Amino acid sequence: MKVPEIFGSLVFNDAAMKERLPKGTYKALKKTIEEGKSLDISVANVVAHSMKEWALEHGATHYTHWFQPMTGITAEKHDSFITPTEGGGVIMEFSGKELIKGEPDASSFPSGGIRATFEARGYTAWDPSSYAFIKDGSLCIPTAFCSYTGEILDKKTPLLRSMEVMNVQALRILRVLGDNETERVITTVGPEQEYFLVDKEVYKKRKDLIYCGRTLFGARPPKGQELDDHYFGTIKPRVSAYMKELDEALWKYGIYAKTKHNEVAPAQHELAPIFDSSNIATDHNQLTMATMKDIADKHGLVCLLHEKPFAGVNGSGKHNNWSMSTNTGKNLLDPSKNPRENIMFLVFLAAVIRAADDHQDLLRIAVASAGNDHRLGGNEAPPAIISMYLGDDLSEVLRSVMYNEEYTKRKDLIMETNANVLPNFVKDTSDRNRTSPFAFTGNKFEFRMVGSAENIACTNTIINTIVADALCDFADELEKIVDKDNIKAAAEELVRKTLLEHKRIIFNGDNYSEEWVAEAKKRGLLNFRSLPEALPHYTDEKNVKLFGKYGIYTDVELRSRTEIILENYSKIINIEALTALDMAKKDIVPAVTAYIRELAETISLLKGIDEDLVPVPEVELLKKLSRLLSCFINRIDELDKAVVGARDVEGVAENAMYYKESVLGAMQSLRAVADEMESNMSAKHWPYPSYGTMLFSV
């Protein structure tokens, strides 16, 4: 296999457009992509025809507008290219109008009250900045999605808006600092994707995995991740075959799949791509997650993307590596060899620091989900407290700025291996902090809190917007400077003032420690431990004003999103609770009862033969399981009542909090008893595959 030959072969990318489109059409389309210029319908018709011909050559028979509604996954409605002709035949046609606009039924997508059920009309609008591709015999056209009345109903539109806002504000800073060459600034993202693989036949026997994506019951196996032997370990042949096919599929879609390895937990793995623009990276990550599941099925596996599919072992995240780049190839978060004198880097860094401190609530909201609540703060992922890691060397640079102290540049640190056959090499200026939520890692920030199943569009919309807001204020101040010779000094003073005001957000220590929780509280940092605590702050007045100022969300759109997310949380917990009750009543109680009966019959049989033959351990086990079963049935009743009680709680925020405190709490109590019963029962009598089987059977 020659990777360069297959890479992007299923994508109508720049090379395909350049080859197939007339020069004038290609130039007009590039102008639309690069400068956001509107596309004339005559140009769209030519593009559509060429796109269709290319798709037909690759075996496609249908096209679909591929969009990202508020469900968190992608959506698509497929139409064939066929058009009837006289005599009962067909021809294959595709117009510019069909390319630019689609009309899916919007009534059944989440809208947070924006749309009534009977108001069905919605529109998809082509996003030419993201290339069309072929999947399963259909030409997939990335699009945005909005309602008939104009409100946005998707996750892509706000992201595109935030990228444009960032471009405008970043260019203002560059201009005032003397850069007159850069024409565009884009935000870039490289989302590392963690996931679990389990055997499909084992998966089919677990109702909780099928309905909820995570296990609701399960005693810990004798071995978990204690030995750290899975992390970066040898990849098993079955998994290796899966990864190989996954890489090939992603490369055909033009996705820069770069790194693959075993992760910390048994059966856990990671795939990391090379960074791309935030928009493309988001589309590619959605396509990656779908492809992961498709390829797994071919190998008799199931790919689990839930943040915490198994209790007691590490869950899965999606590290969002975020930065800013110019069209000239400059990374604005690159410190260069002398960061103390790199005023442009310091200004952009200060903007990110201010943004993170001022908008801790929004960064926490950006990663809030029912699944991620199980992961954050569990000493496997960052805590729910937002802080930033900069490393010792960069912290010293900023300290010298804050307090007008002399900064002595560190000399290259040579790592001496002391083995003749091994080369000595230059160490990085700081270590990596794997416990930090928002860590600077050389020339980007790694936002480690994002959940593995989440669409990264919302996260990056928020990061772009809050940083752009800081840059806007910086530009307002610096543009007032009349004497351009004083710009650098004014910019440094601005950085100094910003750092002094927002230094509390910087923490280079262990974010897992209890001491940090206490210290963060002293600093006045927020600690929203769960989604129901965080989400109501989405519509705080300051946030409504922020998003409204830059046209990211209207007040109505923001409130609708808040309602959708809160409702979704309650629905997820409700489904989990009903699944737990179903498993408990229909499977676990009958299984334990049968085992108890078998024990009792054995004891009775032996007792009938000879009183002295009655085994004391079996009798004690019988008593223990009988007590546990009685307790379990009581816990079932408690969970039943908790689920019913949710119907009487009014208000989406109040309902979500009730599910967290009452329903989720009752589920955890039920699970504790079930897991103890599993630990004391014969494996053949327990109705579900064990944790050991699920984690180690592939």
N, C-alpha and C positions, 0 to 999 in steps of 0.2 A: 504493500500500500504506500502510495506517495501522497503524504499529507497535503503539500501545496496544491496538488491537483484536485483533491476532493474538497479542500477548504472553501466554504461558501458556495459549493456547487448547487445547493438548493435555495440560494438567495438571489433575488434580483438586485444585486449590489451595484456599486459604482462602475465596476468593470463591465457588467452585463449591460447597464444603461448606456455606457459610452460606446459599446460595440453596436448596439441595436438602434439607438435613437438618432435622429438627424441632429446635426451639430447645434442648430438653433434651439431645438427642443431640449437637448441635453443641457445647454447653457442656461435656459430659463428654469429648468427643474433644479439645477445646482444653486441658482440664485435663491430659489424658494427654500431649499434645504439650509443653505449657509446664512442667508440674510433674513429669512422669514417673509420674503416677498409673496404676494398672492399669486396663484397660478391660474392663468387664463384657461377657459374651458377647451379652447382649440388645442392648447398644449396638452391638457389632461387627456383629450381623446387620443392623441398620438401616443402618449405614455401608456394608456390603457391597452391600446392595440398591441404595442410591442410587448407589454407585460403578459398579455394573454397568449401571444404566439410563443413566447419563452416558456410559459407554464404548460402549454399543450405539448411542447417538445419534451417536457420532463414528466409527462404522464398525467398531468392534472386535468380534471374534468369539471371541477367546481371552483368557486371563489368564496371567501368569507371575510367579513370585516371582523378582525380579531381585536377584542377590546377588554378592558379591565374594570368591570363594575365593582360595586362596594361589597361583593361577596368575598373578595380576597383572592379569587381565582380568575382565570380568563374565561371569556364567553365567545361564542361564535354561532352564526347562522349561515348555513351553506346554500348557495344557489349555483346551479349548473350554468355553463356558458351557452347552452343550447337556445336557439331561437327558431321557431317553426318557419318552414318555407312552403310554398305551394306544392301540392302533390304529396303532402304528408312527410316531407323530409325535414331536416334541421341543418342549421349552420351554427358555428361557434362564434359568438360575438361577446364583446365586453366594451362598454362605452366609458368615456371620461366621467360622465354623470354617475355611473355605477361605481367607479373607482373612488370618486370624491365623497359621495354620500350614500349611507345605507339607512334603512329604517326598521330596526328590530322593535319588537313589542317591549315597551319599557315598564309595563304595569307590574310585572312580577319580580323586578329587581328592587333591592333595598333603596328606599328614597328618604327615609326618616321623616315621613309626613309631607314631603314636597309634592308628591303626586297621589291622587286618589286612585284606587284600583281601576276604576272605569276610564281613567285618563291614560290611554295606552301608548300614545305616540312618543317615540324617542328617536334620536338620530345618532348615527356614527359618522365621524368625520376623519378622513384620511390624514395620517401623520406622515408626511413625506420624508421626515428626518429619520424614520426607522424603516429599514428595507423590508419589502415584502418577501415572503419565503413560501416554500411548498412543504406541506405536512399532510401525510395520509391522503394524497391525491387531491388536495385542495390548495389553491393559492390563498395564503393568509396575508391579509393587508392590515397592518397595525393601525388602529384608529382610536380616536377619543369618543366619548359617549356623553350625550346630554339629553335633557328632557325637551319636550315640545315648547315649553315656556322659557327655555334657555339655561336653567340651572344645570350645573354639572352633576353627573351621576356616576362618574368614574374616578379612578386614581391617577390616570395619566395627565389629564388636563391641568390640575393644580401643579403637578411636577413641571410641566412645560412652562407654565406661567412663572414658577419660582426660578427656573433656569434663566429666563429672560430678565427677570428682576435682578438676579445676581450679575448677569452680564452688564446691565446698565450701571449698576452701582460700582462694580469692580473697575469698569472703564473710567469712571469718574476719578477714582483713586489713582489709577495708572496715569491719567492725563495730568493730574495735579502734581504727580511725582516725576513728571518729565517723559513718560513713555507715550510717544505719539505714533508708534508703529502698530501696536496691537489693535486689531479690529474687532476681536471677539474674545470673551472669556467664557469658558464652559466649566461646569463642575463635573468631576469624574468620580466613578465608583468602581470598586472591585469587590463584589460580595462573595466571601468564602461561605460555602454551603455545607453544613453538616447534616448527616442523615444516618438512619439505621437500616439494615437489611435483615429480614427474617425469612425463613422458609415459608412458601405459600401454603403448603398443606398444614403447617402448624398454625399459621395465621387464620385459616378458615375455621379453626376450632376455638377461636377466641372472639366471642361476641363483642367484647369491649374494644378490641383492636379494629374490628370491622365497622362498628358504629361510631366510635369515638376517637380512633387513632392512637389511643393510649390504654394501658392496662389499668383497670379499676381494682383488681385483686391480684395478689401474687406475693408469696413469701420469697424472701431473698434466697438465692442459691448459696451453696457453700463457698463458691468462688465468684467474685465480681471483678472489680478493677483494681483490687488491692496491690497486686504485684506490678502494675503499670506495664504489663508485658504485651498489651495489645497496641499501645500507642506507638506508631511508626514501625510496628512489627511486620513480619513477612505477610504479604497479602495472600489469603487462601486462594487456591486455583479457581474455585467457583466465583468468588468475588472478583478476582482478577479478570476473568472472562467477561463478567458484567461490566467492569470499568473500561475494558478495552472497547467493547461495543458502544458504551455510552460516549466515550471520547470521540469515536468515529462519527456517531450521530450528531453530536454537538458541533464538531468541526464542519460537517456538511451545512449546518445552519449558520456558519460564520461566527460561532461562539468560541472565544479564546480560552478553552479549557486547558489549563496549564499544569496544575498540581493535583495529585491524588494520593491519599494515604489512609491508614487506619487511624482512627481517633482514640480517645482515652477509654471509653466504655467498650465492653465486648459487643461485637456486631455493629459498632459505630464507625463511620468513615467520613471523609471530607473531600470535596472537590473545590478548587479555587481557580477562578479565571484571571486573566490579565484585565486591568481596569479599562473602562470605556466611558463615554459620556453618560451622565446619570440616566438619561432617557433610554439609550440603547442598553445600558447595563440592566435597567429594570425589565425591559422587554425580554432580554436574554435570560435573566434569572427566572422569570415566569416560565419561559420555554424550557429552561433547564430542569425545573422541578417536574414539569409534565413529562419530559423525556425520561427522567430518572425512573418514574413510575412505569412508563411504557416498557422500557428496556428490562426492568426488573421482572416484569410479568413474563417476558420471553425466556427468562432464565429460571423460572420456577421460584422466584423470590417476590417479596413485597417490600417496597421502599417506604419507610415511615419517616415523615417530615415533622411530626409533632415535636414540640419542644421538650416534652418529658414523657416518652412512651413507657419508660420503666422506672419505677421508684427505686432509690438506693444506688443508682449509677448515674453518671453524668447525662444531662440532657443535651439537646442540640441547639446551637445558635447559628447566626448568620453574620459574620463580622463584616461591617460596612466600612470599607476603606475609602474615605472621602477626601478629595482634594480639589484644587482649582488650577486650570491650565489655560494658557492663551493660545490663539490660533498660530502663533509663531513657535509653539512648542515649549514655552517657559512654564515651569511649575511654580506657582506663586507661594507655595509652602515649602519650597526648597531653601534651607538655611544658607546654602553656599558655604564656601570655605571659611568665611568670616561673618557669621551671623550678626555679630555686634555692630558691624558697619553696614549691614544690609537693611536699610531703612524700609524698603518695600516689603521684605519678608516680615519685619517686625510689625508693620502696620496691619498686614493681613492676619498675622498670628494674634495680635491684640484684639482684632475684630472677632475672631473665633472665640477667644477667651471671654470677652464681654458677652457674646451671644449665649454661650453655654451657661454663664452665671445668671444673666438676666432672665433666661428662659429655661431654667431647670425643669419647670412643669411641662413644657412642650416637648422637651427631649424625652422625659419619662413617658408622656402620652404617646410619643412616636413609636414606642416599643411595647405598648400595653396590649395584652391579649390574654385570654383565659389560659392558653397553654403556657405562655411565657411567665405567668405568675408562679407556676410550679418550679421554674428554673432560676429566676433572679433571686439573689441573696442566699443561694443554697451552697455556697463555697465551691461552686463549679463554674459560676458565671458571675459577672459583676453584681453588686447589690443594687437595690432600687435607688440608692443615693447617687445623684449625678456628681462626678468630679472629673478632673483632667490630670493626666500624667504627662509630664514634659521631659522627664529625665534630669539627671544631675547637671549635665553640662549646659543644656538649654536653660535650665532654671537659674544657673549662675549668670548666663547672659542677661536674662530678664532682671535678675537682682541688681546687676550693675547699672541697668537702665533706670530701675526704680529709685535707687539710692545714689545715683551719680558716682558710682564706684568704678575703679579701674578693673577692666576685665582682662585676664591673662588667658590668651587662647591656649587650649590644651594641645600639647604636641601629639603627634600620631602615637597611639599606644600599640606597641608591638606584642602580639601574643607569641611567646616563645614556647614551642611545642617540646623542645628538649629531646627530640628524636631526629636523628640525622635524615631519615627518609621522609619526614614530614616537613612541609614548608612553614616558616613563620609568616604571620599575616597581621594586617592592621585591624585592630578591634574597633567596633563602633564606639562612639563617644558616650553612650549610655546603654544600660541594659534594657530589656523589654519587660513591661509590667503587665502580666496576664490577668491581674485582678481589677484593673482600671476600666471603668465604663467607656472613657473617651481618651484614648492614649495617642500621643504623638509618636509616630514610628518612622522617623527619618525625613519624609517629605509629604506626609499625609496624616490624617487622624483616623484611627481605627475605632469605630463605634461598636463595641462588643456586646451591647445589650439586645440587639435585634434578634427576634425569635426566628427559628429555622423555617417555619411555615409561612412567615409573613411576606407580603408584597412590600418591597423596599421603597416603593414610590412615596408613601406617606412619610416615611422616615426622612427621605432626602428632600421632600418638599419643605419639611420643617427646618432641616439644617440650612438649606439654601436661603429660606426666608429670614431666619433670625440673623444669619451672618450678613446678608444683604442689608438688613436694617442697621446693623452696626456700621457697615461701610458707608451707608447713606449719611449717618450722623457725622462720621469722620470726614466725608467729602464736604458736607455743609460747612464744617469748621475750617478745613484747610483751604477751601476755595475763597475764603474771605481774605486770605493773606495776599496783600497787594505786592509786596516786595518778594519776588520769586526766589531771591537769594536766601530768604529766611525759611523757605519751605521745609528743608530738612530738619532744621532746629525745631520748627513748630510741630512737625510730624513726630519727632522724638519726644517732645514734651507731651503730645497727645498720647503716645504709647505709654509714657511714664505714668501719667495720670490714670489711664485706663487700667494698667496693671495694679496700681495701688488700690483702686476701687474694687477690683475683682479678683484679687489674689487668693481669696478664700476658696475659690473653686479648684485651685491647683493642689494636688495631693500626690506625692510620689511614693507613698508607703503601701502597706497591705490593706486593701479594701475589704478583705474578708474578716478582719479582726473586729472584736466587739469594741475595742478601744476607738476604732475609727468611727463607729456608729455614734459613740458619745462625743467624739471630737467634732464630727459633722454637725451634730445638734448644736454644739457651742458656736460653731461658725454660722449658724442660721441656715444651713442647707436643708432642702426639702427631703422628705423620706416617705414617698407614697408607696407603700408595700404591695398594693394591689391595684388592679384596673378600676374597680369601683371607687377607690379613693382618689385616683388621678384624673379620670375622664371628666368629671364635672367641671374641672378647671379649664377645659378646652374653651369654654365660652365665657371665661372671665373677661371683664371689660377690656383689659389691656390686650388680650389675645384677639378679641373681635376687632379692635382698632388696628392691631398689627396686620392681620390678614386683609382687612378692608383697605388699608392704606396702599398696599401693593397689588390689590386686585386678585389675590390668590383665592380667597373665598369671600362670598357675601355673608352677611350675618345669617341669612336663611340657610345657606349651604353649610356653614360651620355648625350651626345648631342641628341640622339634619344629620351630619356625620357623627356628632356626639350621640344622638339618639340611636343611630344605626349600631354603633360600636357597643353601647350599653345594652341594647336589646340583644345583640348577637352574643354577648357574654352570658346573659341570662338563659338564652336558648341553648347554648353549649352545655352549661351546667345542668340544665333541665334534662337534656338528652342523656348526659352522663348518669344522672340520678335514676332516670327511668331504666337505663341499661343495667345499672347496678342492681336495681330491684328485680328486673327480669332474671338476671343471672342468679341472684340470691334465692328467689322463690322457686324458679323452675329447675335449677341445676344444683346449686350448692346445698340447699336444705334437703332435697331428696337424696343426694349423694352421701351426706353425713349421716342422715337417718338410716340409710341402708348399711353403712359401715357399722353404726352403733348396733343395729339389729343383728348383724353378723357376729359382732363381738359378744353380744348378750346370748345369742344362740350357742356359741362356742362354750361360753362360761357355763350356761345351763346344762349343756350336754355333759361336760366334764363333771359338774356337780352331781348330776344324776348317776354317774358311774361311781364316783367316790368323792366325798367332801374334801379329802386331802389333796385332790387333784386341781382344785380351783386355783388358777394362777393369779397371784396378787397384782402383778403389773397390768394384766389385762383388765382386772376389775378397776384399778385406779384410772387406767386410760378410758374405760367406759364412763366412769363418773366425770372425768375431766371433759370429755367430748360432750356429754349430756349437758353439763353446766354451760359449756361454750355455745352449744346449739340453742339452748334456752335464751342465753344472752343475745345471740345472733338474731333470733326471731324478734326479740324486743327492739333491737336496733333497726330491723326492717320496718317495724311499726313506726319508729321515730322518724325514719327517712320518709316513709309514706306521708306522715302528717306534715313534715317540713315541705314536701313537694306540693301538697294540697294548699298549705298555708301561703305559698307564693302567689296564689290567685287573688288573694285579698290585699296584696301590697300594691298601692297605686304609685305611679311615677316611675319612669325608666331608671333613674339613678337609685331611688329607694329599692326598687325591685332587684337591681344588680347587687346592691349591698346585702339584701336579704339572702340572695342565693349564695353569696360568699360566706356570710356568717352562719346561716342556718342550714342550708341545703348541703353546701360543701363540707361543713363541719360534721353533719350527720353521715355523709358518705365516708368520711375518714374514720369515724367511729365504727361503722359497719365493716369497713375494710380491715381494721385492726383485728377484729374477732375472726373474720374469715381467714386471714393470713395465719393466725395462730392455729386454727383448725387444720389448715393445709399442712402445717409443719408437724402435726400429730397424727396424720392419716396415711394410710397406704396409698402409694402413688397411683395404683390402678383404680382406686375408688374416687380419686379427685377428678372432677369433670373436665378440667382444662389442662392443656400443656403447661408445665412449670416454667418459672423464669429460667432455670438452667437449660431446659429444652429450647426455649425461644432464643436465648442469647448465644448458645454454643452449638446449634444444630446445623449451621450453614458451613 
